[in-house]
Amino acid sequence: SPLPDPEATVARLLCQPLGAAPLTELVRTRRPREVAITISDITRPVPNAIILGPVLRALNRAGISDNQVVLVVGTGMHRPSARAELVQMIGQELLGRLEVISHTADAPETLVRVSEDPPVSVNRRFAEADLRLVTGLIEPHFMAGFSGGRKGIIPALADLTTVRRFHSYETLAHPRADNGLLQGNPCHHIALDLARRVGADLLINVAINQARQVCGVFCGDLEQAHERGCAQVARITRAAFSEPSDLVITCGGGAPLDRTFYQTVKGMVCALPALAQGGTLLQVSGCAEGIGSPAYTSLMARWGRDWRGFIADRQAHPEETLLDQWELQMQCKVLQRTGLERLHLASDGIPLETQAGLAVTPLAGPGDVEQRTQRFVDRHLAARPDARVAVIPDGPYTLLAPHA
């Protein structure tokens, strides 16, 4: 159920955070000249206004003016945010009030070294601010267990080398680098260790429901508040099933997450627990912005028709992490179960001839994506009337678990 007044909840928890000093006390003791607040980029449906409104009001009341605040968009390796996206993310009013910058992982002049072993550089404006706040959304994450928390710093604000290390082949090949898992997950532990070195004074994360209404607010210490949030998100996103299915129909999570094929892979991987060995996975996604970054597009052009060759190449060169190779590596976990011929993509956002090079079998034929999808399902069930079918309407936002 949604919170009746989520802004009031945020305001209340800023005064009584978990394992941390209240925001006004932090301001009083630190007397910051600059406050840095991280926010997610457009790929995450974070209700930023609900978080930022109470935070800014508390800062203003404590004597911090708007020109002392910088919003840092934690892009990781995603592209910088366009102005229209910033308006969508935080609103015209806040965009006019505050300085907003996008993190650039490959711009050394914007970074500062925070660790030598391993070498880690992060966004200078965030690291050198006198008061550092991290915001974001907690949801199941196909590599790191859950999003939010430490991911608002690492990889969101990290340099290119650190992002690559976080996504290395050996890290993602670990069986615990999976959806809904924190303990023993190398992705989680790498990000947490490095985020501790950077430091954050306060975390404000939220959870949302299917209608994208706020149903949980978690404020306080970076680790304690995040752990509490992950526990609640695990409960509210859990969907149990009795046994794996022959056909699984899932999606990319809808806009904004399904704007690229790169992000769409999350839905495929999160569906794996419900998919029988040798089963068929039908992935439906918008992909309105195409494949993804230039690096990922080039990677898929090289390896998208030879996923087994890609795995062999990466296993032979584990010390080298190509830009965005991790997304294809995660897709290969699905392909190892389905084979190329049973991993189908239904999308109108990418030309069919291009889809054929993305390590999927495109859903071709007349009609739009809805018509092609329905026709595929009808034919599949006509040929296999006893097939078990699972449908996952919320795609990667669902945490699948077998019945105990």
C-alpha positions, 0 to 999 in steps of 0.5 A: 500500500502507498504511504498516505503522505510520503513527503511527511514521512521523509521529513519525519525520518530526516529528524530521526534517521536510523543510525545517523544524526538528524539532518539539522544536527549534521548541518549545525555541527558541520557548518557546510559550505557545500552540500552534495546530493546524489540522484539517479539518472533517467533510467530509474523511476525515482520520485525525486521531488518527494525526496528532495522537497523535504530535504531542501526545506530542512536544509533551508531552515538550517541556514543552507541556501540553494546556491550551497547545494549541488545535485550530482546525477549518478550516471555511472557509465550512462550518458549525461542527462539531457535537460528535458530528462532533468525536467522530468527527473526533478521538475522545472522549479528545482532545476531552476533553483539548484546547480545540477551536474552529471557525473562523467566517469571518463573525465579525469578533471572531474574526479578525485582519488579516494583510494590507492589499493585498489585505485579508486577515483570518484566525482570530485564535487561529491567527495569534497563536499562538506555534507554528502547525501545519497538518494535513490530507489531500492529494487531487486537488482540482477547483479548486485542483489538490490539497487540503492544504498552503496550503488548511489556512490559506487558505481554511480559516481566512480571512475571508468576503471572502478566501474569496470572492476565492479563489473568484471567477468569473474565478479559476475560469474560468481553464483552469488552475483544474483537478484535479491542476494546481498550476503556473499555477493561480490558486486555488493561487497565491492560497492560497499567497501568502496562506498565506505571509503568515499563516505556519506553522511545520510542515505534517503532511499525509497521503495515504490509499488506497481503504480510507482507510488512510494510505499517505504522510506529508509533514511539514515546510515548508508548501510543500516538504512539500506539493509532495512530497505532491502528487507522490506523490498524483498517482502513486497516484490517477492512472487512465489512459484511452484515449479519452473515453466516451459514458457516465461513471458516477461518485460523490460519493466516499462519506461524509463527502464526499457528505453534501451536493449541494454537495460532490457537484459535485466528483465531476462535475467530476473526471469531465470528462476521461473524458467525450466532448462530448455524452456522458452523466454519471451522478452517484450520491451519498448527499446525506444532509444535503441540498443544502448551506448556506442560501446555496447552497440559495438560489442553486440555488433561483434559478438551478438551472433556468437555468444559462445565465442564471447564467453570463450574470449572473456574467459581467456582474458579475465583481466580485461573488462570491455566497456559494457561487456557485463550486460552481454555476460548476464544475457549469456546466463539466459542463453545457457538455458534457452539457446539462441532459438528459444530467447525471443525479443518482441520490440518495435523500437529496434529494426528486426534485422538489427535485433537478429544481431543482439543474441536473441530471436526476433519476433517477426511477422505482421502487426505491432508488438502486441499482435506479434506477441499474442500470435506467438503465445497462441502458436506455442500453446497450440503446439504444446497445450500442456505447457506451463506458462509464467507471466511476469508483468513487472519484469525486473522489479519482481523477485522470483522465489520457489515455494518453500 
